[in-house]
């Protein structure tokens, strides 16, 4: 795909597919590195856990920078939710519902991540902070030599998720680079130990 990218630079469907494929691959790599970081921290190998976490961070930022299908981004989703509101209360409620639908839909503990979206904006504003909350709590317990209360950490994350759904319209960060450039960075990160 990357070898073909220069020939199809002006083809929107190719660029969309390239972004979707690269984001999916980055998501798989993120999952692997999250599991590695947790395992390493649980085995008290903080340096290895930190390396895996740094890779998660870098991959998530690249995945978030990839463009995708029209309408398939957190910025477009939240702008659309707010666009037709006639009152401030409607706007607040519609934004909350739009954010909840793609994250915590299903209620407490019923269907976690059932409606998740691998959209631009979701990695930087939702997934990465949520993962960071988990990793920082685990890492701190290991470094401080105390037991880690995963249940308490998850309760804290659930509270954070609910607060996230109450935020307003998401303003997208401007991407610096093309889908091909971000995909190449993802491939390079995949090759980095």
MIRO-339417 format. One line per field, with one value per residue (C-alpha): y, x, z. Coordinates in nm, 2 decimals. Layout:
BEGIN
c2 c(Y|...)
c1 c(X|...)
c3 c(Z|...)
//
This chain:
BEGIN
c2 c(0.00|0.24|0.18|0.27|0.58|0.83|0.72|0.75|1.07|1.25|0.95|1.00|0.64|0.51|0.76|0.66|0.29|0.36|0.55|0.28|-0.01|0.18|0.27|-0.09|-0.21|0.05|-0.06|-0.42|-0.30|-0.09|-0.38|-0.60|-0.32|-0.25|-0.62|-0.62|-0.31|-0.46|-0.79|-0.61|-0.39|-0.68|-0.86|-0.55|-0.47|-0.10|-0.02|-0.27|-0.16|0.20|0.11|-0.07|0.22|0.48|0.27|0.28|0.65|0.70|0.46|0.62|0.96|0.84|0.65|0.96|1.16|0.94|1.07|0.84|0.84|1.16|1.19|0.93|1.14|1.26|1.63|1.57|1.35|1.61|1.90|1.72|1.64|2.01|2.16|2.13|2.20|2.48|2.54|2.52|2.23|2.04|2.10|1.98|1.67|1.59|1.62|1.40|1.13|1.15|1.09|0.83|0.64|0.58|0.50|0.40|0.30|0.01|0.14|0.04|-0.28|-0.41|-0.37|-0.20|-0.08|-0.24|0.08|0.19|0.38|0.38|0.74|1.03|1.22|0.91|0.80|1.13|1.24|0.92|0.60|0.73|0.92|0.61|0.38|0.62|0.63|0.25|0.23|0.52|0.36|0.02|0.17|0.38|0.08|-0.12|0.17|0.24|-0.12|-0.14|-0.36|-0.24|-0.21|-0.27|-0.25|0.10|0.20|0.08|0.27|0.58|0.52|0.47|0.81|0.97|0.82|0.95|1.30|1.27|1.22|1.55|1.75|1.97|1.97|1.82|2.04|1.83|1.88|1.96|1.66|1.72|1.48|1.25|0.91|0.76|0.94|0.84|0.48|0.47|0.59|0.32|0.06|0.20|0.18|-0.18|-0.27|-0.09|-0.33)
c1 c(0.00|0.27|0.45|0.14|0.06|0.25|0.06|-0.28|-0.21|-0.50|-0.75|-0.97|-1.08|-0.73|-0.63|-0.93|-0.84|-0.48|-0.58|-0.82|-0.57|-0.29|-0.51|-0.63|-0.27|-0.17|-0.46|-0.34|0.02|-0.13|-0.32|0.00|0.21|-0.06|-0.06|0.32|0.34|0.09|0.28|0.62|0.49|0.33|0.67|0.83|1.03|0.95|1.20|1.05|0.70|0.80|0.93|0.61|0.40|0.61|0.54|0.16|0.18|0.37|0.14|-0.18|-0.07|0.01|-0.32|-0.51|-0.34|-0.46|-0.76|-1.05|-1.40|-1.60|-1.80|-1.59|-1.40|-1.47|-1.46|-1.72|-1.94|-1.95|-2.00|-2.29|-2.45|-2.44|-2.53|-2.91|-2.96|-3.20|-3.13|-2.82|-2.98|-3.04|-2.68|-2.54|-2.76|-2.70|-2.32|-2.34|-2.54|-2.31|-2.00|-2.17|-2.29|-1.93|-1.77|-1.97|-2.30|-2.46|-2.42|-2.20|-2.02|-2.27|-2.10|-1.77|-1.63|-1.92|-1.96|-1.60|-1.47|-1.12|-1.17|-0.94|-0.97|-1.07|-0.71|-0.58|-0.88|-1.03|-0.83|-0.48|-0.58|-0.79|-0.50|-0.26|-0.48|-0.46|-0.08|0.01|-0.18|-0.02|0.33|0.31|0.21|0.51|0.76|0.63|0.63|0.27|-0.01|-0.22|-0.59|-0.71|-1.08|-1.02|-0.83|-1.12|-1.37|-1.17|-1.15|-1.52|-1.57|-1.33|-1.51|-1.85|-1.69|-1.55|-1.90|-2.00|-1.74|-1.83|-1.74|-1.41|-1.17|-0.94|-0.57|-0.43|-0.25|0.10|0.16|-0.03|-0.18|0.12|0.37|0.18|0.15|0.53|0.58|0.35|0.55|0.88|0.74|0.63|0.99|1.13|1.19)
c3 c(0.00|0.09|-0.24|-0.43|-0.22|-0.44|-0.75|-0.57|-0.36|-0.52|-0.49|-0.18|-0.16|-0.17|0.10|0.31|0.28|0.36|0.67|0.78|0.72|0.90|1.19|1.23|1.22|1.48|1.70|1.69|1.78|2.06|2.21|2.20|2.37|2.63|2.73|2.73|2.95|3.20|3.21|3.25|3.53|3.71|3.69|3.84|3.52|3.51|3.24|3.00|3.09|3.03|2.68|2.59|2.72|2.52|2.21|2.29|2.32|1.99|1.80|1.94|1.83|1.48|1.46|1.57|1.30|1.01|0.82|0.74|0.59|0.59|0.91|1.09|1.33|1.69|1.57|1.29|1.52|1.80|1.56|1.40|1.74|1.84|1.50|1.52|1.89|1.95|2.31|2.53|2.72|2.39|2.29|2.62|2.61|2.24|2.29|2.60|2.41|2.11|2.32|2.53|2.23|2.10|2.44|2.74|2.57|2.75|3.10|3.39|3.32|3.07|2.73|2.78|2.45|2.26|2.05|2.04|1.74|1.59|1.47|1.45|1.78|1.98|2.05|2.17|2.37|2.50|2.46|2.54|2.86|2.98|2.92|3.08|3.39|3.42|3.35|3.58|3.87|3.81|3.76|4.08|4.29|4.16|4.20|4.55|4.65|4.74|4.63|4.34|4.37|4.01|4.12|4.25|3.94|3.72|3.93|3.88|3.51|3.49|3.66|3.42|3.12|3.24|3.28|2.93|2.79|2.94|2.75|2.45|2.09|2.01|1.82|1.60|1.62|1.27|1.13|1.01|0.73|0.49|0.56|0.38|0.61|0.93|0.80|0.74|1.10|1.23|1.03|1.17|1.53|1.46|1.38|1.69|1.98)
//
